[in-house]
Amino acid sequence: MALNTTSLSPSTHVTSSRSSVKQWTRDVIALTKPGIVFSSVLTAGGGLWLATTPISMWLTLATLIGTGLSVGGACALNMFLERNTDAMMPRTQNRPLPAHRLPPRTALLTGLGLGLSGFLILWFAVNPLTGLLCALAYVSYTLIYTPLKKRTSLAFVIGTLPGAIPALMGWTAAANSISLEGSSLFIIMIFWQLVHSLALAMGLRSQYAKANIPTFTGVYGMKATRYVVFLFTLGLILASLLPIAWQQASWWYGAPALMLGGWIFGSCLSWLQSTQPVKQAKRFFLHTLLYLVLLFGALIMGTIF
């Protein structure tokens, strides 16, 4: 009598099912771009921290959770809209949609569901102003910045707005108003993203070209890119001192901010003077990420002491 070698034991079915659920969960989380969510929640927390208005633990949690959900939703919708472009680039072709591990419908529903959830939490549990800023960030990232990436090399300038708004949302969550002092982290994030985005575009120049995405360097050349990155880095260093100028933090923040500024400026010069700028851009890109985390760590220390 022939044996059925294709049959599986119950334990094998359970193991396979659990593996599928884990993979699906990992892919859905990947849709939200956790790194971007982390940086947005970090900057929103910084805005909350700088505000002098006393806030409850509930308001803090509602702000951070609402921000994380809305940003994650915007990223998932961005994945949905850019799924064909992502399939052309080695850096992104293994994402859940171009790799066909998830259907586009999942990304669309995730993006809309998380975005709406974050907006409702911020509107009703925090305040309408923060909810409106959340909506502005969501719409500008998904419906303005994302389609513009294929049309103009200057889209990264527009992209700084949704990336910087979470810092302002943290402030408005506590103060329920927009003020000059409350914009300090917003301005820092504008300059940081300008530098960060150009480094990323330079490091992935060939991949962007393959995907027909125009980059600043590709359109305006290396010389113009060097000048612009140099100026934006200087702007970032000056912007990092705004909390000192507006007496929001002590020199316990100012001194580390200056040292970090000197470090990132040196890294920038090393990149711009390198004979292998594309390769060096990837290193500078990682430095900008570390810079942001350390700067916000210094900010916390500078407001305590």
N, C-alpha and C positions, 0 to 999 in steps of 0.2 A: 504494500500500500504506500502511495507516494505521500511524502510529508509536505505540509504547507509551510514553506520557509519564509513566506512573506508576512505571516501573522506576527503580531507584536503582543507582548505581555502587557497587562494593565499598568504595571510600573513604568514600562517604556512609554506608554501613552501619556501618563501623568508627567513624566520628565520632559517629554517633548512639548506638552501643553504649557508647562511652567516656563520653559525656555522661550517659547513664542511670546508669552505674556511679558517676560522680562525684556525681550528685544523690542516689542511694540512700545513698552513704557519708555525705554531708552530713546527710541526714535521720536516719540511725541515730545519728550523733554528736549531733544536736540532741535526740534522745530523752533523752540523759544529762544535759542541762542543764549544759554545760561551765562556766558561771559558778559554779554551786553546787559542782561538782566542784573547781574551782580554789580557792575559798574554804575548802573542807573540807581539801584537801591542804595549803593554806597553814597552817591552824590545827594540823593534825596535825604539820607540820614545826616549828611553834612549840613544841608540846609536847615533841617530841624535843630541840629546841634547849635548852629550859629544864632538862631532866633532866641531872643531874650524872654519871650512870652512863655510862662509855665505851661507845660503840656502833660496830659495824662498818658499812662502806658497804653491805654486803649487807642488814643489818637495816634500815638507813635506807630503801633502795630497796624492800624487801618491805613496809615499813609504808606508805610513800607510795603504792605501786602498789596494794596491797590496799585502802587507804582509798579511793583514786580509783575502783577498780572497784566496790566495794560502794556508794558514794554514787551513782555513775552508774547502777548497777542499780536502786537505790531510786527515782531520778528517772524512769527509763524505766517502771517499774511504776506510778509516780504518773501518768505520761502516759497509760498504758493505762486506769487507773481513772477519770481525769478527762476522757477524750476527749469525752464528750458535753457536759460543762460548758465545756470549752475552746472548743467550737464556737459558744458563745453570746457570747463576749467578743472584741472587736476585738484585744486584746493577744495573745490565744492562738489565734485561729481559723486562723492560717496555720501552726500547728504541723503536723508530718507526719501525725498521725492525723486531726484534724478537717478538714484539707485533702485527705484521702484520697490522699496520696502514698505512704503505707505502710499495710499492713493491721494491725489491732490485734494479730494473732498475733505479728508481728515485735517489737512493743514488749513484749509479754508474755514472749516467749522471751529478748529482750535483758535485760529486767529481772531475770528469774530467773537467767539464765546469768551475768551480771556480778556479781549479788549473791552467788551461791554461790561464784564464783571468788574474789572478794575475801575472803569469810569463810574459805575453805580456806587461802588464802595467809597470812592473819593468824593463824589457829589453828596451823598447822603450821610456818610459817617465822618467825613472831614469837613469840607465846605464847598459850595458851588464854584468858587474861584479856582480851587485846586482841581476840581473836576473839569472845568473848562480848559485849563492848561493841559490836562491829561488828554483831552479830546484833540487839542491843537497839535500836541506831539504825535499822537497816533495817526491823524490824518496827514500831517506834513511828511511823516516818514513813509507811509504806505502809498499815498495817492499823489504826492508831489516828488519827493526825493527818489523813490524807487523807479518810476518811469523816466525821470530826467537822467538817470545814470547812463541810459542808452543813447541819449540825445546830446549831452553836453559834458565837456570835461570839467565844468565848474559846478556840477551837481553836488560835489562834496561840501561846497560852501553852504548850500541849502541844508545839507544833512547835519550840519552842526546845530541847527535849531532844535529838532526833536531830541538830539543827544544831550543838549544842555538844559532843556526844560525841566527834567526831574530835579535838578538842584534847586531851581526856583520853586518847584512844587513843594519841596521840603520846607522852604521858608514860608510860603503862603499857607501851608497846613497849620503852622503855628501862629503866624501873625495875621492871617486872613487879609493880607494886603500886599501890594508890590511896592517896594521902596528902593532907593539907591543902595542902601546897605544890603538889602536882600538880594541884590543882583551880583554880588561879588563872586559867588561860586558859579553863577551862570556865565559870567564873563570869562572866568578861568576855564570853564569847560568848553567855551567857544574856541579859545585859542588852542587848548589841548587837542581838541578834535581836528582842527586844521592841520596841526603838525602830525598827529597820529594818522590821519587819513592819507596825507601825501606820502608818508613813509610806507604805508601799506600798498598804495597804488604803485609806488616805485618798485617795491619788492616783488610785486606780482605783475609787472609791466607786460611781460610776454603773454601771460595768461589772459589778462584783460584784452589785449590786442586780438587774441584768438577768439574771444567771445564777442568781439566787435564793441567793446566798451571803451569809449575815449577817455584817456587820462590826461592830466595836466601836462606831464612831461612829454607825452606823445604829441600833443598839439602845440605846446609852446617851447619845448626843448629843454635840455638839461640846464642851461645857463639860467633861464628864467626860474626854473624849479629851485635852483640853489639860492637865488635871491629871496624868493618867496618863503622858503622854509627857514632861512636865516632870520627874516623879519618876524615871522610867526613865532619862532622860538623865543626871540627877544620879548615879543608881546606876551607870551605865556609867563615868562619870568616876572615881568612887571605886574601882570594881572595877579600873580600868586601873592603879591604884597598888598593887595587891596584890603584884606581883612585887618592888616596892621594900620593902613592909612585911615580906615573907617573905625578903628578902635574896637574891632570885634574879637581880636585875639592879641595875646601878648607876644613878646619877643621869644617866648618859648616856642612859638610857631614861626616867628619871623626868621630866627637864626637857621633852623633846619630848612625853611623854605629857600633861603639864599643859598645854602649849601647844595640842596637838590637842584636849584636853578643852575648853579655852576656846573654840576655834574651833567645835567641834560644838555646844557649848552656845549660842553666839551664833547659829548657824544654826538651832537649835531654837527659840529665842526669836523669831527673824525669821519662822519658819513659823507659830508659834502666835499671833503678833500680827498676821499678815497679814490683809488684808481679802479675800484670795483664797486661803484655806487649801488648797483642793484643788490648785490650780496650784502653789503653793509647796511642797506635799508632795512633788511629783516632784523638785524641786530638792534638798530635804532628803534624799530617798531616795538620790540620787546622791552626796551628801556623806557619807552613812553608809558607802557602799562605799569611797570614797577614804580615809575615816578608818581603816577596818579595815586596809587595805594599808599605810598610813603608820605605824600603830601597831605592826604586826608588823615593819616595817622598823626602827623605833626599838628594838624589843625585841632584835633581832639585834645592833644597835650597842651596846645597853646591857649585853649579856652578854659582848661581846668586850672592852670597855674597863673 
